[in-house]
Amino acid sequence: MEDKTQKERLEQELRFLKESFEAEVISKEEYEKGKERIEKKLKDIKLAEKEQSGEDAKKEALEKQEETEETKYAGTEPKEEKKIKLRVIQDEAEEHEHLHVPIKVEAAEKIEETLPQKPVTEPIYEKKESKFFKYAVVFIVLILVAFFSYSFLKDKGTEKTTGGAKFMALCNSDEDCRQEGKEGFCINPATQNANCEFKAAKSNIVVLNDRKNCFNCDTQRVLGILENWFGAISIKEIDYNTEKGRELAEKFDANVLPVYILDENITKKPSFEQFKQAIVRKDNSYILSEDAAGSAFYFKRDNLPNKLDLFVIPDDKSSISAEKNLKEFLEAFKEAKFEKHTPGDKLTKELGIKSFPAFLVNGRVKFSGVQSAGTIKENFCKLNNLPACETTLSKNLI
């Protein structure tokens, strides 16, 4: 049953992993690595089930063999006893014959009667079973004594007297009200009306963001994924341009926004183990990794007006498609300063870009994927004001 529960949990983790990859929360490399780990665990569970089935079959065969041997042993013992008796009578007869003293049948019967009877030896397995039974009884008695002693000591503090009658409160504090994935509250503690109420436990998430200077810093998609992972969440967004915002950015050594800060209680969530590879611990808090967060605003970098960078993988199908759609934009925006980069370039490594193709506007704001010339123009013109921004470009992909 435990293997089955683990198997279902791993299959659920695989589904979540796939959803995160499709939503570009994690990179392809992380997805493949996580997928390989989960599939290996599933394979181990199947192998363990086969081995357990083989052991059960061997055990059943051994039990049948022991039953056969015990039956054979029990059936041969009376014959041995009979042989002993006959041998005693026969020896007596031979002795009297040697002395030429006649023996009567009655004497033989008396001899047989006076001979000490050899006690019948009980089968060994019966003694073993008797000994095992005694130990089992003693063990059960000890368990019952321990259980009732513990119950008595535990409940002694919760028993109250009202009008001479004793009662036991359902709960004395919030600690007595526990349910997985929920917060418990003890209402009217240590009274006859005591009762436990449960509410879905919320995870507290602080989002550090700069919506004023970043056109691609929407948080709705990532927060939806976090809620899917950890259940109900409580969200507080702080503007980087405030004093508190700058303090948080310095504390967590942030390089790109938005930053998703999760409190320590996130580790108590049942699903934490499944998604901890996307979370980084810092001090007593946890933050979502830059790759998982899909953060887009490199706020520490200088603003480079009219600059557009493209990050591609040579001979990659998506990258080739992105360059074809970009061609129309470059023909319209002659003033744009354009550069193309590959995975080994210095800027690619500096920014930690792992998803391709990707665009960077003015050296600060990133957006990813194959985009039409019209979408590239709209994003570029949100940070720049050139005459070509008034032109209309194709919204269709080539």
C-alpha positions as CSV (number, residue, x, y, z in Angstrom):
1,M,0.0,0.0,0.0
2,E,2.9,2.3,0.9
3,D,4.5,1.6,-2.6
4,K,1.2,2.4,-4.3
5,T,0.9,5.7,-2.4
6,Q,4.5,6.6,-3.3
7,K,3.9,5.6,-6.9
8,E,0.8,7.9,-7.1
9,R,2.8,10.8,-5.5
10,L,5.6,10.3,-8.1
11,E,3.2,10.3,-11.0
12,Q,1.6,13.5,-9.7
13,E,5.1,15.1,-9.3
14,L,5.8,14.1,-13.0
15,R,2.6,15.9,-14.1
16,F,3.5,19.1,-12.1
17,L,7.0,19.0,-13.5
18,K,5.6,18.8,-17.1
19,E,3.2,21.7,-16.4
20,S,6.1,23.8,-15.0
21,F,8.2,23.1,-18.1
22,E,5.4,23.9,-20.5
23,A,4.7,27.2,-18.6
24,E,8.5,28.0,-18.9
25,V,8.8,28.1,-15.1
26,I,11.7,25.6,-15.3
27,S,14.3,25.0,-18.1
28,K,14.4,22.0,-20.4
29,E,17.5,20.7,-18.6
30,E,15.8,20.9,-15.2
31,Y,12.7,19.2,-16.7
32,E,14.8,16.3,-18.2
33,K,16.8,15.9,-15.0
34,G,13.6,15.8,-12.8
35,K,11.8,13.5,-15.2
36,E,14.8,11.0,-15.3
37,R,14.8,11.0,-11.4
38,I,11.1,10.3,-11.1
39,E,11.0,7.6,-13.8
40,K,13.9,5.9,-12.0
41,K,12.0,5.8,-8.8
42,L,8.9,4.4,-10.5
43,K,11.1,1.7,-12.0
44,D,12.5,0.8,-8.6
45,I,8.9,0.5,-7.2
46,K,7.9,-1.9,-9.9
47,L,11.0,-4.0,-9.4
48,A,10.3,-4.1,-5.6
49,E,6.7,-5.3,-6.3
50,K,8.0,-8.2,-8.4
51,E,10.6,-9.3,-5.8
52,Q,7.9,-9.2,-3.0
53,S,5.7,-11.4,-5.2
54,G,8.5,-14.0,-5.6
55,E,9.2,-14.0,-1.8
56,D,5.6,-14.7,-1.0
57,A,5.5,-17.7,-3.4
58,K,8.7,-19.1,-1.8
59,K,7.3,-18.7,1.7
60,E,4.0,-20.5,0.8
61,A,6.0,-23.4,-0.7
62,L,8.1,-23.7,2.5
63,E,5.1,-23.7,4.8
64,K,3.5,-26.6,2.8
65,Q,6.8,-28.6,3.0
66,E,6.9,-28.2,6.8
67,E,3.3,-29.3,7.1
68,T,4.1,-32.5,5.2
69,E,7.1,-33.3,7.3
70,E,5.2,-32.7,10.6
71,T,2.3,-35.0,9.5
72,K,4.9,-37.8,8.6
73,Y,6.6,-37.4,11.9
74,A,3.4,-37.6,13.9
75,G,2.2,-40.7,12.0
76,T,5.4,-42.8,12.7
77,E,5.7,-42.4,16.4
78,P,3.0,-44.8,17.6
79,K,4.7,-47.6,15.5
80,E,8.0,-47.0,17.4
81,E,6.2,-47.4,20.7
82,K,4.6,-50.7,19.6
83,K,7.9,-52.1,18.5
84,I,9.4,-51.4,21.9
85,K,6.6,-53.3,23.7
86,L,6.9,-56.3,21.4
87,R,10.7,-56.4,21.8
88,V,10.4,-56.4,25.6
89,I,7.9,-59.4,25.6
90,Q,10.0,-61.3,23.1
91,D,13.2,-60.8,25.2
92,E,11.4,-62.2,28.2
93,A,10.2,-65.2,26.3
94,E,13.7,-66.0,25.1
95,E,15.1,-65.7,28.6
96,H,12.5,-68.2,30.0
97,E,13.1,-70.6,27.1
98,H,16.8,-70.6,28.0
99,L,15.9,-71.5,31.6
100,H,13.4,-74.1,30.4
101,V,10.7,-72.3,32.4
102,P,7.3,-72.3,30.6
103,I,5.7,-68.9,30.2
104,K,1.9,-68.4,30.2
105,V,0.1,-65.9,28.2
106,E,-1.2,-64.3,31.4
107,A,2.5,-63.8,32.5
108,A,3.3,-62.1,29.3
109,E,0.3,-59.8,29.7
110,K,1.4,-59.0,33.3
111,I,4.9,-58.2,32.1
112,E,3.4,-55.9,29.5
113,E,1.2,-54.2,32.2
114,T,4.1,-53.8,34.6
115,L,6.5,-52.4,32.0
116,P,6.9,-48.7,32.4
117,Q,5.1,-46.8,29.7
118,K,7.4,-44.6,27.6
119,P,5.8,-41.2,27.4
120,V,4.8,-40.2,23.9
121,T,7.0,-37.4,22.7
122,E,5.0,-34.5,21.4
123,P,6.0,-33.2,18.0
124,I,8.7,-30.5,18.3
125,Y,6.6,-28.0,16.3
126,E,3.8,-28.2,18.9
127,K,6.3,-27.2,21.6
128,K,7.5,-24.3,19.5
129,E,4.0,-23.2,18.8
130,S,3.1,-23.4,22.5
131,K,6.2,-21.3,23.4
132,F,5.5,-18.8,20.7
133,F,1.9,-18.5,21.9
134,K,3.1,-17.8,25.5
135,Y,5.4,-15.0,24.3
136,A,2.6,-13.5,22.1
137,V,0.2,-13.4,25.1
138,V,2.9,-11.7,27.3
139,F,3.7,-9.2,24.5
140,I,0.0,-8.3,24.0
141,V,-0.6,-7.8,27.7
142,L,2.4,-5.5,27.9
143,I,1.1,-3.4,25.0
144,L,-2.3,-3.1,26.6
145,V,-0.8,-2.0,30.0
146,A,1.4,0.6,28.3
147,F,-1.6,1.9,26.2
148,F,-3.9,2.4,29.1
149,S,-1.2,3.9,31.3
150,Y,-0.4,6.5,28.6
151,S,-4.1,7.2,28.1
152,F,-4.6,7.7,31.8
153,L,-1.7,10.1,32.1
154,K,-2.6,12.1,29.0
155,D,-6.2,12.4,29.8
156,K,-5.7,13.2,33.5
157,G,-5.0,16.8,32.7
158,T,-8.1,17.2,30.5
159,E,-10.6,15.8,32.9
160,K,-12.8,18.4,34.6
161,T,-15.4,18.1,37.3
162,T,-18.8,19.8,36.8
163,G,-21.3,19.2,39.5
164,G,-19.5,16.0,40.6
165,A,-19.5,14.5,37.1
166,K,-16.2,14.1,35.1
167,F,-15.8,15.0,31.5
168,M,-12.9,15.1,29.0
169,A,-12.4,18.3,26.9
170,L,-12.1,17.7,23.2
171,C,-9.1,20.1,23.0
172,N,-7.1,22.3,25.4
173,S,-5.2,24.4,22.9
174,D,-4.7,24.9,19.2
175,E,-1.9,22.3,19.4
176,D,-4.6,19.6,19.9
177,C,-6.2,20.4,16.6
178,R,-4.2,19.1,13.8
179,Q,-5.0,18.2,10.2
180,E,-2.6,17.8,7.3
181,G,-2.5,20.9,5.1
182,K,-4.8,23.0,7.4
183,E,-4.5,25.3,10.4
184,G,-6.4,24.1,13.5
185,F,-8.0,26.3,16.1
186,C,-9.4,25.1,19.5
187,I,-12.7,26.9,20.3
188,N,-13.7,27.1,24.0
189,P,-10.6,25.2,25.1
190,A,-10.7,22.9,28.2
191,T,-14.5,23.2,28.4
192,Q,-17.5,20.9,27.7
193,N,-18.1,23.0,24.5
194,A,-14.5,22.7,23.3
195,N,-14.3,22.1,19.5
196,C,-11.7,22.0,16.8
197,E,-12.1,24.2,13.7
198,F,-9.9,23.9,10.6
199,K,-9.0,26.4,7.9
200,A,-6.8,25.9,4.8
201,A,-3.2,26.9,5.8
202,K,-2.0,29.8,3.6
203,S,1.6,30.2,2.5
204,N,2.9,33.8,2.9
205,I,4.6,35.1,-0.3
206,V,6.2,38.5,-0.6
207,V,6.8,39.7,-4.2
208,L,9.5,42.3,-4.8
209,N,8.7,44.0,-8.2
210,D,9.1,47.1,-10.3
211,R,6.1,47.5,-12.5
212,K,7.0,51.1,-13.3
213,N,10.1,50.2,-15.3
214,C,9.4,46.7,-16.4
215,F,6.7,45.9,-19.1
216,N,7.2,42.2,-18.7
217,C,6.9,41.8,-14.9
218,D,3.4,40.4,-14.5
219,T,3.2,37.9,-11.6
220,Q,-0.2,36.3,-12.2
221,R,1.1,33.2,-14.0
222,V,3.9,32.4,-11.5
223,L,1.6,33.0,-8.5
224,G,-1.0,30.6,-10.1
225,I,1.7,27.9,-10.3
226,L,2.8,28.4,-6.7
227,E,-0.9,28.1,-5.6
228,N,-1.1,24.9,-7.6
229,W,2.0,23.6,-5.8
230,F,1.3,24.7,-2.2
231,G,-2.4,25.4,-1.9
232,A,-3.8,28.7,-0.7
233,I,-1.4,31.6,-0.6
234,S,-1.3,35.1,1.0
235,I,0.4,37.6,-1.3
236,K,2.1,41.0,-0.5
237,E,3.8,42.9,-3.3
238,I,6.5,45.5,-2.4
239,D,7.7,48.1,-4.9
240,Y,11.5,48.0,-5.4
241,N,11.6,51.8,-5.7
242,T,10.7,52.1,-2.0
243,E,13.1,52.0,0.9
244,K,11.7,48.7,2.1
245,G,12.0,47.3,-1.5
246,R,15.7,48.3,-1.8
247,E,16.4,46.7,1.6
248,L,14.9,43.4,0.5
249,A,16.8,43.5,-2.8
250,E,20.0,43.9,-0.9
251,K,19.2,41.3,1.8
252,F,18.5,38.6,-0.8
253,D,21.2,39.7,-3.2
254,A,18.6,40.1,-6.0
255,N,19.9,40.6,-9.6
256,V,16.6,40.4,-11.5
257,L,12.9,41.1,-10.7
258,P,10.4,40.0,-9.7
259,V,11.6,38.1,-6.7
260,Y,9.3,35.7,-4.9
261,I,10.1,35.4,-1.2
262,L,8.4,32.5,0.7
263,D,8.4,32.1,4.5
264,E,9.8,29.1,6.3
265,N,6.4,27.5,6.8
266,I,6.5,26.5,3.1
267,T,8.8,23.5,4.1
268,K,5.9,22.0,6.1
269,K,3.7,21.7,3.0
270,P,3.3,18.0,1.9
271,S,4.4,18.9,-1.7
272,F,7.5,20.8,-0.7
273,E,9.8,17.8,-1.4
274,Q,8.4,17.6,-4.9
275,F,9.3,21.1,-5.9
276,K,12.2,22.1,-3.6
277,Q,14.6,22.0,-6.6
278,A,12.9,25.2,-7.8
279,I,13.4,27.0,-4.4
280,V,16.6,28.5,-3.0
281,R,17.1,29.0,0.8
282,K,18.4,32.3,2.0
283,D,18.7,33.0,5.8
284,N,15.4,31.9,7.3
285,S,13.4,32.4,4.1
286,Y,13.1,30.8,0.7
287,I,13.0,32.4,-2.7
288,L,11.9,31.0,-6.1
289,S,14.9,30.5,-8.4
290,E,15.4,33.0,-11.3
291,D,14.7,30.2,-13.8
292,A,11.5,29.0,-12.1
293,A,10.3,32.6,-11.5
294,G,10.9,33.6,-15.2
295,S,12.1,37.0,-13.9
296,A,12.6,39.5,-16.6
297,F,14.0,42.8,-15.3
298,Y,17.7,43.2,-14.8
299,F,17.3,46.3,-12.7
300,K,21.0,46.7,-11.8
301,R,22.1,47.1,-15.4
302,D,22.3,50.5,-17.2
303,N,19.6,51.5,-19.5
304,L,20.8,51.4,-23.2
305,P,18.3,53.3,-25.4
306,N,17.3,51.8,-28.7
307,K,19.2,48.6,-28.0
308,L,17.8,45.1,-28.9
309,D,19.6,41.8,-28.2
310,L,18.6,38.4,-29.5
311,F,19.8,35.2,-27.9
312,V,19.6,32.0,-30.0
313,I,21.0,28.5,-30.5
314,P,22.6,28.0,-33.9
315,D,20.6,25.7,-36.2
316,D,17.8,25.4,-33.7
317,K,14.4,25.4,-35.3
318,S,12.8,27.9,-32.9
319,S,15.8,30.2,-33.1
320,I,15.7,30.2,-36.9
321,S,12.0,31.0,-36.8
322,A,12.6,33.9,-34.4
323,E,15.2,35.4,-36.7
324,K,12.9,35.2,-39.7
325,N,10.1,37.1,-37.8
326,L,12.7,39.7,-36.5
327,K,13.7,40.6,-40.1
328,E,10.6,42.7,-40.7
329,F,11.2,44.7,-37.5
330,L,14.9,45.4,-38.3
331,E,14.0,46.7,-41.8
332,A,11.5,49.1,-40.2
333,F,13.7,50.2,-37.3
334,K,17.0,51.3,-38.9
335,E,18.0,53.3,-35.8
336,A,17.8,50.2,-33.5
337,K,21.1,48.9,-32.2
338,F,20.9,45.1,-32.8
339,E,23.2,42.3,-31.6
340,K,22.8,38.5,-31.7
341,H,24.2,36.2,-29.0
342,T,24.7,32.4,-28.6
343,P,24.9,30.3,-25.4
344,G,28.7,30.7,-25.2
345,D,28.7,34.5,-25.4
346,K,29.7,36.6,-22.4
347,L,26.4,38.5,-22.1
348,T,24.4,35.2,-22.3
349,K,26.4,33.8,-19.3
350,E,26.3,37.0,-17.4
351,L,22.5,37.2,-17.5
352,G,22.1,33.4,-16.9
353,I,19.9,33.0,-19.9
354,K,18.9,29.3,-20.4
355,S,15.7,29.6,-22.5
356,F,16.1,30.3,-26.2
357,P,15.2,32.3,-28.2
358,A,15.1,35.3,-26.0
359,F,15.1,39.1,-26.5
360,L,16.5,41.9,-24.3
361,V,15.3,45.5,-24.7
362,N,17.6,48.4,-23.7
363,G,19.9,45.8,-21.9
364,R,17.4,45.5,-19.1
365,V,14.0,43.9,-19.9
366,K,13.8,40.3,-21.3
367,F,11.0,38.5,-23.1
368,S,11.2,35.0,-24.6
369,G,9.9,32.8,-27.3
370,V,9.2,33.1,-31.0
371,Q,7.4,36.5,-31.5
372,S,5.9,38.2,-34.5
373,A,7.4,41.5,-35.8
374,G,4.4,43.4,-34.4
375,T,4.9,42.0,-30.9
376,I,8.6,42.8,-31.0
377,K,7.8,46.4,-32.1
378,E,5.3,46.8,-29.2
379,N,7.8,45.6,-26.6
380,F,10.6,47.7,-28.0
381,C,8.5,50.9,-28.2
382,K,7.4,50.6,-24.5
383,L,10.9,51.7,-23.6
384,N,11.9,53.7,-26.7
385,N,10.3,56.5,-28.7
386,L,11.4,56.3,-32.4
387,P,9.4,57.4,-35.5
388,A,9.1,53.8,-36.6
389,C,7.0,53.1,-33.5
390,E,4.1,54.6,-35.5
391,T,4.3,52.0,-38.2
392,T,2.2,48.8,-38.3
393,L,4.0,45.5,-38.5
394,S,2.7,42.0,-39.0
395,K,1.1,40.2,-36.1
396,N,1.4,36.8,-37.8
397,L,4.3,34.4,-37.4
398,I,6.3,33.4,-40.4
